[in-house]
Amino acid sequence: MDLDKDFWENKYLDDKTGWDIGYISTPIKEYINQLKDKDLKILIPGCGNSYEGEYLHKLDFTNVWLCDLAPSSFKNFLERVPDFPKEHLITGDFFALSDQFDLIIEQTFFCALDPKLRPAHAKKMHELLGEKGKLVGLLFDAPLNKDHPPFGGNKEEYLNYFEPYFRIRTMETAYNSIAPRNGRELFIILEKK
């Protein structure tokens, strides 16, 4: 599978972004609402149109970083959030990042990766998080597709990837998913070991 920059850029150019619900998902919004430290260094990889980044910015979080392969995702984002710091937009490969973050938000990034990259994803998330850093968000809890994104999975599979690197604080069916994903998402809070 060639899920490269051109693949994702063409999804935006052809308006084939079915994963994009047009707003921040409720489970992530409610998690963000309870955060107190506005200086947390936050990464949103595979951010797409990043309604999460927009929401954090509007709540005055000052250290939010967005990463995506597709430049068009940032064009769309900046049309909605023109005052977001441009130096916090990273057009490139998540696996090439080398910074440290307090929190990484997962929203349809994991399911977009070729499944063979899942072990590397878990390891890279661990590397990018500082001491006691957290990976928080949603993972699909359904089989979905085998030959194109979104790729699904289940809790047992995910535990194999994440348990070597993280304390599993929460990995349970989200009670407040959007209707089309109800019962098919796991809300996760994973803390770096």
N, CA and C atoms as a LAMMPS dump frame, in Angstrom:
ITEM: TIMESTEP
0
ITEM: NUMBER OF ATOMS
579
ITEM: BOX BOUNDS ff ff ff
-5.0000000000000000e+02 5.0000000000000000e+02
-5.0000000000000000e+02 5.0000000000000000e+02
-5.0000000000000000e+02 5.0000000000000000e+02
ITEM: ATOMS id mol type element x y z
1 1 1 N 0.839 -1.193 0
2 1 2 C 0 0 0
3 1 3 C 0.875 1.244 0
4 2 1 N 0.575 2.137 -0.881
5 2 2 C 1.381 3.343 -1.014
6 2 3 C 0.607 4.526 -0.418
7 3 1 N 0.566 4.569 0.915
8 3 2 C -0.188 5.623 1.606
9 3 3 C 0.736 6.799 1.852
10 4 1 N 1.187 7.398 0.761
11 4 2 C 2.186 8.459 0.835
12 4 3 C 1.536 9.839 0.767
13 5 1 N 2.385 10.849 0.684
14 5 2 C 1.902 12.229 0.636
15 5 3 C 0.89 12.434 -0.491
16 6 1 N 1.188 11.906 -1.682
17 6 2 C 0.283 12.097 -2.822
18 6 3 C -1.071 11.438 -2.591
19 7 1 N -1.056 10.257 -1.989
20 7 2 C -2.31 9.559 -1.689
21 7 3 C -3.206 10.444 -0.833
22 8 1 N -2.648 10.982 0.26
23 8 2 C -3.454 11.777 1.181
24 8 3 C -3.798 13.149 0.608
25 9 1 N -2.864 13.761 -0.108
26 9 2 C -3.149 15.061 -0.724
27 9 3 C -4.304 14.931 -1.715
28 10 1 N -4.307 13.861 -2.491
29 10 2 C -5.389 13.659 -3.462
30 10 3 C -6.733 13.441 -2.786
31 11 1 N -6.737 12.865 -1.6
32 11 2 C -7.996 12.719 -0.854
33 11 3 C -8.614 14.096 -0.599
34 12 1 N -7.779 15.07 -0.215
35 12 2 C -8.284 16.426 0.028
36 12 3 C -8.673 17.106 -1.271
37 13 1 N -7.836 16.981 -2.279
38 13 2 C -8.111 17.642 -3.557
39 13 3 C -9.378 17.089 -4.211
40 14 1 N -9.623 15.793 -4.033
41 14 2 C -10.805 15.157 -4.623
42 14 3 C -12.008 15.157 -3.682
43 15 1 N -11.872 15.808 -2.528
44 15 2 C -12.933 15.883 -1.526
45 15 3 C -13.44 14.486 -1.141
46 16 1 N -12.465 13.592 -0.865
47 16 2 C -12.789 12.227 -0.428
48 16 3 C -12.254 12.028 0.98
49 17 1 N -12.836 12.785 1.892
50 17 2 C -12.389 12.771 3.288
51 17 3 C -13.531 12.3 4.186
52 18 1 N -13.964 11.073 3.949
53 18 2 C -15.11 10.523 4.677
54 18 3 C -14.891 10.39 6.172
55 19 1 N -13.638 10.395 6.603
56 19 2 C -13.34 10.306 8.037
57 19 3 C -13.611 11.621 8.75
58 20 1 N -13.698 12.704 7.986
59 20 2 C -13.816 14.051 8.543
60 20 3 C -15.271 14.308 8.92
61 21 1 N -15.54 14.418 10.232
62 21 2 C -16.929 14.615 10.671
63 21 3 C -17.317 16.097 10.71
64 22 1 N -16.343 16.998 10.491
65 22 2 C -16.649 18.42 10.392
66 22 3 C -16.616 19.177 11.704
67 23 1 N -16.253 18.5 12.779
68 23 2 C -16.167 19.124 14.1
69 23 3 C -15.378 18.192 15.007
70 24 1 N -15.025 18.666 16.193
71 24 2 C -14.289 17.836 17.14
72 24 3 C -15.216 16.753 17.69
73 25 1 N -14.704 15.524 17.792
74 25 2 C -15.529 14.436 18.322
75 25 3 C -15.756 14.635 19.823
76 26 1 N -16.91 14.22 20.283
77 26 2 C -17.309 14.449 21.672
78 26 3 C -16.339 13.853 22.696
79 27 1 N -15.879 12.601 22.546
80 27 2 C -14.969 12.071 23.564
81 27 3 C -13.696 12.903 23.726
82 28 1 N -13.142 13.362 22.616
83 28 2 C -11.914 14.167 22.698
84 28 3 C -12.227 15.553 23.244
85 29 1 N -13.339 16.115 22.827
86 29 2 C -13.739 17.43 23.345
87 29 3 C -13.901 17.391 24.865
88 30 1 N -14.561 16.356 25.358
89 30 2 C -14.769 16.269 26.805
90 30 3 C -13.463 16.038 27.555
91 31 1 N -12.535 15.316 26.951
92 31 2 C -11.22 15.149 27.584
93 31 3 C -10.496 16.498 27.644
94 32 1 N -10.488 17.21 26.544
95 32 2 C -9.822 18.523 26.497
96 32 3 C -10.447 19.471 27.516
97 33 1 N -11.763 19.424 27.661
98 33 2 C -12.458 20.336 28.579
99 33 3 C -11.977 20.215 30.024
100 34 1 N -11.434 19.066 30.404
101 34 2 C -10.989 18.91 31.788
102 34 3 C -9.503 19.247 31.974
103 35 1 N -8.797 19.585 30.881
104 35 2 C -7.379 19.955 30.996
105 35 3 C -7.253 21.352 31.591
106 36 1 N -6.349 21.511 32.529
107 36 2 C -6.165 22.811 33.196
108 36 3 C -4.938 23.57 32.7
109 37 1 N -3.863 22.852 32.344
110 37 2 C -2.584 23.47 31.987
111 37 3 C -2.585 23.877 30.514
112 38 1 N -2.749 25.172 30.256
113 38 2 C -2.823 25.684 28.883
114 38 3 C -1.468 25.688 28.186
115 39 1 N -0.391 25.388 28.932
116 39 2 C 0.952 25.356 28.346
117 39 3 C 1.395 23.954 27.95
118 40 1 N 0.543 22.946 28.149
119 40 2 C 0.9 21.591 27.732
120 40 3 C 1.353 21.605 26.279
121 41 1 N 2.424 20.882 25.999
122 41 2 C 2.877 20.758 24.612
123 41 3 C 2.129 19.572 24.006
124 42 1 N 1.279 19.876 23.024
125 42 2 C 0.335 18.902 22.475
126 42 3 C 0.623 18.681 20.989
127 43 1 N 0.651 17.426 20.592
128 43 2 C 0.809 17.056 19.181
129 43 3 C -0.459 16.359 18.708
130 44 1 N -0.887 16.718 17.494
131 44 2 C -1.973 16 16.834
132 44 3 C -1.417 15.489 15.503
133 45 1 N -0.999 14.211 15.464
134 45 2 C -0.441 13.657 14.223
135 45 3 C -1.534 13.225 13.263
136 46 1 N -1.244 13.32 11.969
137 46 2 C -2.262 12.984 10.979
138 46 3 C -3.499 13.822 11.213
139 47 1 N -3.265 15.104 11.466
140 47 2 C -4.311 15.996 11.998
141 47 3 C -5.44 16.29 11.034
142 48 1 N -5.2 16.146 9.728
143 48 2 C -6.257 16.476 8.777
144 48 3 C -6.71 17.915 8.942
145 49 1 N -8 18.138 8.921
146 49 2 C -8.545 19.494 9.08
147 49 3 C -8.507 19.965 10.531
148 50 1 N -8.121 19.13 11.415
149 50 2 C -7.827 19.399 12.825
150 50 3 C -8.82 20.286 13.561
151 51 1 N -10.004 19.753 13.709
152 51 2 C -10.983 20.439 14.55
153 51 3 C -10.533 20.409 16.009
154 52 1 N -9.714 19.401 16.36
155 52 2 C -9.145 19.323 17.706
156 52 3 C -8.166 20.48 17.924
157 53 1 N -7.32 20.735 16.93
158 53 2 C -6.38 21.853 17.021
159 53 3 C -7.101 23.186 17.101
160 54 1 N -8.151 23.322 16.327
161 54 2 C -8.957 24.551 16.354
162 54 3 C -9.58 24.744 17.736
163 55 1 N -10.128 23.689 18.28
164 55 2 C -10.773 23.767 19.591
165 55 3 C -9.757 24.139 20.67
166 56 1 N -8.613 23.486 20.671
167 56 2 C -7.56 23.802 21.644
168 56 3 C -7.118 25.26 21.513
169 57 1 N -6.949 25.718 20.288
170 57 2 C -6.52 27.105 20.047
171 57 3 C -7.552 28.098 20.585
172 58 1 N -8.814 27.824 20.357
173 58 2 C -9.873 28.72 20.829
174 58 3 C -9.975 28.729 22.358
175 59 1 N -9.494 27.65 22.99
176 59 2 C -9.46 27.595 24.451
177 59 3 C -8.148 28.149 25.014
178 60 1 N -7.341 28.76 24.141
179 60 2 C -6.083 29.419 24.539
180 60 3 C -4.977 28.465 24.96
181 61 1 N -4.976 27.235 24.436
182 61 2 C -3.801 26.388 24.587
183 61 3 C -2.741 26.952 23.644
184 62 1 N -1.567 27.192 24.162
185 62 2 C -0.559 27.966 23.428
186 62 3 C 0.52 27.129 22.759
187 63 1 N 0.553 25.828 23.025
188 63 2 C 1.67 25.01 22.563
189 63 3 C 1.162 23.77 21.823
190 64 1 N 0.304 23.996 20.832
191 64 2 C -0.31 22.927 20.055
192 64 3 C 0.426 22.808 18.723
193 65 1 N 0.782 21.583 18.363
194 65 2 C 1.506 21.297 17.131
195 65 3 C 0.679 20.329 16.296
196 66 1 N 0.572 20.619 15.002
197 66 2 C -0.194 19.793 14.079
198 66 3 C 0.746 19.207 13.032
199 67 1 N 0.558 17.938 12.727
200 67 2 C 1.403 17.265 11.744
201 67 3 C 0.534 16.512 10.748
202 68 1 N 0.817 16.689 9.46
203 68 2 C 0.116 15.94 8.425
204 68 3 C 0.981 15.893 7.168
205 69 1 N 0.822 14.829 6.403
206 69 2 C 1.539 14.704 5.126
207 69 3 C 0.951 15.617 4.056
208 70 1 N -0.349 15.863 4.128
209 70 2 C -1.058 16.58 3.059
210 70 3 C -1.093 18.086 3.31
211 71 1 N -0.425 18.873 2.474
212 71 2 C -0.449 20.328 2.647
213 71 3 C -1.855 20.925 2.612
214 72 1 N -2.758 20.334 1.856
215 72 2 C -4.124 20.882 1.756
216 72 3 C -4.855 20.855 3.083
217 73 1 N -4.488 19.928 3.963
218 73 2 C -5.15 19.913 5.268
219 73 3 C -4.866 21.203 6.022
220 74 1 N -3.655 21.721 5.889
221 74 2 C -3.312 22.974 6.572
222 74 3 C -3.963 24.176 5.894
223 75 1 N -4.114 24.114 4.6
224 75 2 C -4.805 25.195 3.887
225 75 3 C -6.223 25.317 4.437
226 76 1 N -6.906 24.179 4.551
227 76 2 C -8.28 24.168 5.077
228 76 3 C -8.313 24.662 6.523
229 77 1 N -7.365 24.186 7.319
230 77 2 C -7.302 24.564 8.728
231 77 3 C -7.096 26.073 8.883
232 78 1 N -6.147 26.631 8.118
233 78 2 C -5.824 28.056 8.251
234 78 3 C -6.943 28.971 7.758
235 79 1 N -7.794 28.463 6.889
236 79 2 C -8.964 29.254 6.493
237 79 3 C -9.908 29.444 7.678
238 80 1 N -9.962 28.469 8.563
239 80 2 C -10.811 28.553 9.754
240 80 3 C -10.098 29.197 10.931
241 81 1 N -8.774 28.998 11.024
242 81 2 C -8.005 29.461 12.184
243 81 3 C -6.777 30.241 11.69
244 82 1 N -6.996 31.422 11.088
245 82 2 C -5.879 32.141 10.471
246 82 3 C -4.815 32.633 11.453
247 83 1 N -5.15 32.754 12.727
248 83 2 C -4.171 33.257 13.692
249 83 3 C -3.396 32.139 14.399
250 84 1 N -3.563 30.891 13.96
251 84 2 C -2.791 29.785 14.536
252 84 3 C -1.329 29.974 14.138
253 85 1 N -0.377 29.725 15.053
254 85 2 C 1.034 29.935 14.712
255 85 3 C 1.505 29 13.585
256 86 1 N 1.898 29.583 12.467
257 86 2 C 2.29 28.792 11.285
258 86 3 C 3.485 27.887 11.576
259 87 1 N 4.365 28.319 12.507
260 87 2 C 5.537 27.503 12.829
261 87 3 C 5.159 26.235 13.599
262 88 1 N 3.894 26.118 13.996
263 88 2 C 3.424 24.922 14.696
264 88 3 C 2.733 23.933 13.748
265 89 1 N 2.835 24.21 12.439
266 89 2 C 2.279 23.323 11.419
267 89 3 C 3.428 22.544 10.791
268 90 1 N 3.387 21.23 10.904
269 90 2 C 4.462 20.378 10.392
270 90 3 C 3.921 19.561 9.228
271 91 1 N 4.348 19.931 8.009
272 91 2 C 3.985 19.135 6.846
273 91 3 C 5.07 18.086 6.682
274 92 1 N 4.733 16.847 6.974
275 92 2 C 5.74 15.807 6.863
276 92 3 C 5.335 14.529 7.551
277 93 1 N 6.299 13.638 7.627
278 93 2 C 6.115 12.29 8.123
279 93 3 C 6.202 12.249 9.647
280 94 1 N 5.167 11.768 10.275
281 94 2 C 5.131 11.59 11.72
282 94 3 C 6.358 10.827 12.221
283 95 1 N 6.781 9.814 11.483
284 95 2 C 7.891 8.974 11.922
285 95 3 C 9.234 9.705 11.877
286 96 1 N 9.272 10.876 11.241
287 96 2 C 10.499 11.673 11.189
288 96 3 C 10.571 12.699 12.319
289 97 1 N 9.496 12.852 13.096
290 97 2 C 9.494 13.819 14.19
291 97 3 C 10.494 13.413 15.272
292 98 1 N 11.041 14.43 15.953
293 98 2 C 12.024 14.121 17.003
294 98 3 C 11.826 14.957 18.258
295 99 1 N 10.76 15.692 18.347
296 99 2 C 10.495 16.567 19.491
297 99 3 C 9.906 15.753 20.656
298 100 1 N 9.613 16.427 21.758
299 100 2 C 8.964 15.801 22.904
300 100 3 C 7.675 16.555 23.226
301 101 1 N 6.649 15.8 23.614
302 101 2 C 5.338 16.368 23.883
303 101 3 C 4.8 15.829 25.207
304 102 1 N 3.895 16.609 25.81
305 102 2 C 3.22 16.181 27.036
306 102 3 C 1.995 15.331 26.734
307 103 1 N 1.373 15.611 25.591
308 103 2 C 0.124 14.957 25.224
309 103 3 C 0.085 14.793 23.715
310 104 1 N -0.307 13.615 23.277
311 104 2 C -0.558 13.373 21.85
312 104 3 C -2.012 12.944 21.724
313 105 1 N -2.716 13.595 20.807
314 105 2 C -4.135 13.3 20.592
315 105 3 C -4.288 12.431 19.345
316 106 1 N -4.955 11.301 19.517
317 106 2 C -5.194 10.34 18.441
318 106 3 C -6.633 10.463 17.952
319 107 1 N -6.756 10.876 16.68
320 107 2 C -8.085 10.978 16.07
321 107 3 C -7.949 10.59 14.602
322 108 1 N -8.261 9.358 14.273
323 108 2 C -8.228 8.787 12.922
324 108 3 C -6.838 8.786 12.277
325 109 1 N -5.774 8.851 13.073
326 109 2 C -4.419 8.713 12.523
327 109 3 C -4.017 7.237 12.489
328 110 1 N -4.165 6.556 13.599
329 110 2 C -3.769 5.154 13.715
330 110 3 C -4.443 4.31 12.638
331 111 1 N -5.727 4.526 12.415
332 111 2 C -6.478 3.714 11.453
333 111 3 C -6.121 4.046 10.009
334 112 1 N -5.415 5.159 9.788
335 112 2 C -5.013 5.559 8.441
336 112 3 C -3.682 4.948 8.027
337 113 1 N -2.922 4.453 8.994
338 113 2 C -1.611 3.871 8.709
339 113 3 C -1.75 2.435 8.225
340 114 1 N -0.858 2.039 7.333
341 114 2 C -0.76 0.639 6.949
342 114 3 C -0.589 -0.176 8.235
343 115 1 N -1.408 -1.194 8.47
344 115 2 C -1.322 -1.95 9.725
345 115 3 C 0.066 -2.498 10.057
346 116 1 N 0.902 -2.726 9.054
347 116 2 C 2.245 -3.229 9.349
348 116 3 C 3.078 -2.188 10.103
349 117 1 N 2.631 -0.928 10.113
350 117 2 C 3.343 0.142 10.828
351 117 3 C 2.89 0.287 12.279
352 118 1 N 1.921 -0.486 12.704
353 118 2 C 1.374 -0.31 14.053
354 118 3 C 2.404 -0.519 15.162
355 119 1 N 3.262 -1.542 15.103
356 119 2 C 4.285 -1.655 16.149
357 119 3 C 5.225 -0.446 16.178
358 120 1 N 5.593 0.053 14.998
359 120 2 C 6.46 1.232 14.921
360 120 3 C 5.733 2.474 15.433
361 121 1 N 4.437 2.559 15.178
362 121 2 C 3.625 3.682 15.667
363 121 3 C 3.671 3.733 17.188
364 122 1 N 3.426 2.598 17.848
365 122 2 C 3.422 2.567 19.312
366 122 3 C 4.778 2.977 19.866
367 123 1 N 5.837 2.476 19.27
368 123 2 C 7.198 2.82 19.714
369 123 3 C 7.479 4.309 19.513
370 124 1 N 7.08 4.847 18.364
371 124 2 C 7.323 6.267 18.069
372 124 3 C 6.525 7.162 19.017
373 125 1 N 5.288 6.783 19.32
374 125 2 C 4.49 7.554 20.272
375 125 3 C 5.225 7.625 21.615
376 126 1 N 5.753 6.503 22.049
377 126 2 C 6.517 6.449 23.298
378 126 3 C 7.716 7.396 23.234
379 127 1 N 8.442 7.378 22.126
380 127 2 C 9.624 8.239 21.959
381 127 3 C 9.266 9.72 22
382 128 1 N 8.126 10.072 21.426
383 128 2 C 7.744 11.481 21.311
384 128 3 C 7.171 12.068 22.599
385 129 1 N 6.78 11.207 23.52
386 129 2 C 6.195 11.698 24.766
387 129 3 C 7.269 11.871 25.832
388 130 1 N 7.158 12.964 26.565
389 130 2 C 8.036 13.192 27.7
390 130 3 C 7.613 12.322 28.869
391 131 1 N 8.317 12.467 29.974
392 131 2 C 8.018 11.693 31.176
393 131 3 C 6.561 11.901 31.59
394 132 1 N 5.864 10.812 31.833
395 132 2 C 4.446 10.806 32.198
396 132 3 C 3.55 11.375 31.098
397 133 1 N 4.069 11.465 29.878
398 133 2 C 3.271 11.931 28.754
399 133 3 C 2.136 10.968 28.454
400 134 1 N 1.094 11.478 27.817
401 134 2 C -0.104 10.672 27.558
402 134 3 C -0.469 10.681 26.083
403 135 1 N -0.915 9.519 25.63
404 135 2 C -1.535 9.35 24.329
405 135 3 C -3.019 9.159 24.6
406 136 1 N -3.833 10.068 24.064
407 136 2 C -5.272 10.089 24.372
408 136 3 C -6.055 10.205 23.073
409 137 1 N -7.139 9.464 22.982
410 137 2 C -8.003 9.62 21.817
411 137 3 C -8.861 8.414 21.556
412 138 1 N -9.082 8.146 20.277
413 138 2 C -10.014 7.109 19.852
414 138 3 C -9.359 6.152 18.864
415 139 1 N -9.658 4.874 19.032
416 139 2 C -9.258 3.837 18.087
417 139 3 C -10.509 3.07 17.676
418 140 1 N -10.579 2.681 16.417
419 140 2 C -11.725 1.894 15.981
420 140 3 C -11.705 0.514 16.623
421 141 1 N -12.844 0.072 17.073
422 141 2 C -13.017 -1.255 17.644
423 141 3 C -13.965 -2.031 16.733
424 142 1 N -13.49 -2.25 15.502
425 142 2 C -14.281 -2.922 14.471
426 142 3 C -13.312 -3.373 13.379
427 143 1 N -13.641 -4.405 12.613
428 143 2 C -12.713 -4.914 11.603
429 143 3 C -12.42 -3.937 10.455
430 144 1 N -13.414 -3.222 9.964
431 144 2 C -13.281 -2.266 8.862
432 144 3 C -12.624 -2.896 7.637
433 145 1 N -11.561 -2.266 7.084
434 145 2 C -11.001 -2.693 5.792
435 145 3 C -9.642 -3.363 5.94
436 146 1 N -9.288 -4.192 4.956
437 146 2 C -7.978 -4.844 4.955
438 146 3 C -7.052 -4.307 3.865
439 147 1 N -7.621 -3.637 2.836
440 147 2 C -6.8 -3.214 1.701
441 147 3 C -6.73 -1.695 1.513
442 148 1 N -7.396 -0.938 2.354
443 148 2 C -7.322 0.526 2.285
444 148 3 C -7.831 1.111 3.605
445 149 1 N -7.39 2.335 3.904
446 149 2 C -7.865 2.957 5.143
447 149 3 C -9.351 3.293 5.056
448 150 1 N -10.028 3.337 6.184
449 150 2 C -9.53 3.115 7.54
450 150 3 C -9.397 1.634 7.869
451 151 1 N -8.328 1.316 8.562
452 151 2 C -8.069 -0.042 9.017
453 151 3 C -8.551 -0.165 10.459
454 152 1 N -9.291 -1.195 10.719
455 152 2 C -9.829 -1.383 12.062
456 152 3 C -8.939 -2.262 12.921
457 153 1 N -9.533 -2.764 13.968
458 153 2 C -8.821 -3.614 14.895
459 153 3 C -9.649 -3.806 16.145
460 154 1 N -8.997 -4.287 17.198
461 154 2 C -9.721 -4.526 18.444
462 154 3 C -8.78 -4.333 19.631
463 155 1 N -9.371 -4.31 20.795
464 155 2 C -8.632 -4.031 22.027
465 155 3 C -7.474 -4.999 22.237
466 156 1 N -7.714 -6.28 22.043
467 156 2 C -6.664 -7.288 22.26
468 156 3 C -5.446 -7.008 21.373
469 157 1 N -5.708 -6.698 20.112
470 157 2 C -4.616 -6.362 19.182
471 157 3 C -3.866 -5.119 19.652
472 158 1 N -4.602 -4.096 20.005
473 158 2 C -3.971 -2.829 20.398
474 158 3 C -3.128 -2.987 21.66
475 159 1 N -3.599 -3.785 22.6
476 159 2 C -2.821 -4.008 23.829
477 159 3 C -1.453 -4.596 23.509
478 160 1 N -1.388 -5.462 22.509
479 160 2 C -0.097 -6.03 22.106
480 160 3 C 0.891 -4.951 21.669
481 161 1 N 0.406 -3.925 20.995
482 161 2 C 1.279 -2.847 20.531
483 161 3 C 1.672 -1.898 21.658
484 162 1 N 0.699 -1.539 22.488
485 162 2 C 0.914 -0.446 23.435
486 162 3 C 1.422 -0.864 24.811
487 163 1 N 1.069 -2.044 25.28
488 163 2 C 1.474 -2.427 26.645
489 163 3 C 2.98 -2.417 26.888
490 164 1 N 3.826 -2.728 25.91
491 164 2 C 5.263 -2.652 26.201
492 164 3 C 5.753 -1.232 26.529
493 165 1 N 5.016 -0.211 26.08
494 165 2 C 5.479 1.171 26.201
495 165 3 C 4.632 2.041 27.133
496 166 1 N 3.411 1.593 27.419
497 166 2 C 2.466 2.456 28.121
498 166 3 C 1.755 1.732 29.261
499 167 1 N 1.389 2.506 30.279
500 167 2 C 0.434 2.051 31.285
501 167 3 C -0.955 2.328 30.704
502 168 1 N -1.776 1.319 30.634
503 168 2 C -3.109 1.476 30.049
504 168 3 C -4.025 2.03 31.137
505 169 1 N -4.267 3.335 31.11
506 169 2 C -5.148 3.968 32.096
507 169 3 C -6.61 3.75 31.717
508 170 1 N -6.896 3.858 30.417
509 170 2 C -8.248 3.633 29.9
510 170 3 C -8.137 3.073 28.494
511 171 1 N -8.9 2.038 28.214
512 171 2 C -9.087 1.528 26.852
513 171 3 C -10.429 0.814 26.861
514 172 1 N -11.47 1.631 26.746
515 172 2 C -12.835 1.125 26.871
516 172 3 C -13.721 1.7 25.769
517 173 1 N -14.805 1.021 25.495
518 173 2 C -15.759 1.512 24.506
519 173 3 C -16.2 2.92 24.882
520 174 1 N -16.075 3.835 23.938
521 174 2 C -16.492 5.219 24.179
522 174 3 C -18.007 5.257 24.352
523 175 1 N -18.454 5.92 25.393
524 175 2 C -19.891 6.002 25.66
525 175 3 C -20.537 7.184 24.942
526 176 1 N -19.705 8.06 24.358
527 176 2 C -20.236 9.286 23.767
528 176 3 C -19.738 9.502 22.336
529 177 1 N -19.561 8.415 21.601
530 177 2 C -19.175 8.511 20.189
531 177 3 C -20.284 9.159 19.371
532 178 1 N -19.918 9.643 18.194
533 178 2 C -20.943 10.113 17.264
534 178 3 C -21.769 8.903 16.82
535 179 1 N -23 9.132 16.412
536 179 2 C -23.935 8.038 16.113
537 179 3 C -23.378 6.986 15.144
538 180 1 N -22.755 7.366 14.009
539 180 2 C -22.275 6.33 13.082
540 180 3 C -21.156 5.461 13.662
541 181 1 N -20.488 5.928 14.699
542 181 2 C -19.375 5.173 15.294
543 181 3 C -19.73 4.609 16.673
544 182 1 N -20.974 4.745 17.072
545 182 2 C -21.409 4.282 18.385
546 182 3 C -21.135 2.79 18.553
547 183 1 N -20.452 2.445 19.641
548 183 2 C -20.125 1.054 19.921
549 183 3 C -18.945 0.525 19.138
550 184 1 N -18.342 1.373 18.292
551 184 2 C -17.234 0.931 17.44
552 184 3 C -15.939 1.706 17.695
553 185 1 N -15.871 2.431 18.815
554 185 2 C -14.668 3.19 19.149
555 185 3 C -14.225 2.876 20.57
556 186 1 N -12.931 2.793 20.756
557 186 2 C -12.348 2.685 22.088
558 186 3 C -11.752 4.031 22.451
559 187 1 N -12.105 4.537 23.621
560 187 2 C -11.456 5.74 24.134
561 187 3 C -10.22 5.28 24.906
562 188 1 N -9.078 5.916 24.614
563 188 2 C -7.834 5.503 25.245
564 188 3 C -7.168 6.646 25.998
565 189 1 N -6.627 6.313 27.136
566 189 2 C -5.682 7.166 27.852
567 189 3 C -4.505 6.252 28.206
568 190 1 N -3.391 6.467 27.529
569 190 2 C -2.2 5.661 27.733
570 190 3 C -1.096 6.559 28.269
571 191 1 N -0.473 6.146 29.345
572 191 2 C 0.585 6.955 29.957
573 191 3 C 1.938 6.287 29.725
574 192 1 N 2.889 7.065 29.285
575 192 2 C 4.226 6.551 28.993
576 192 3 C 4.836 5.875 30.208
577 193 1 N 5.395 4.687 29.99
578 193 2 C 6.124 3.992 31.052
579 193 3 C 7.497 4.614 31.216
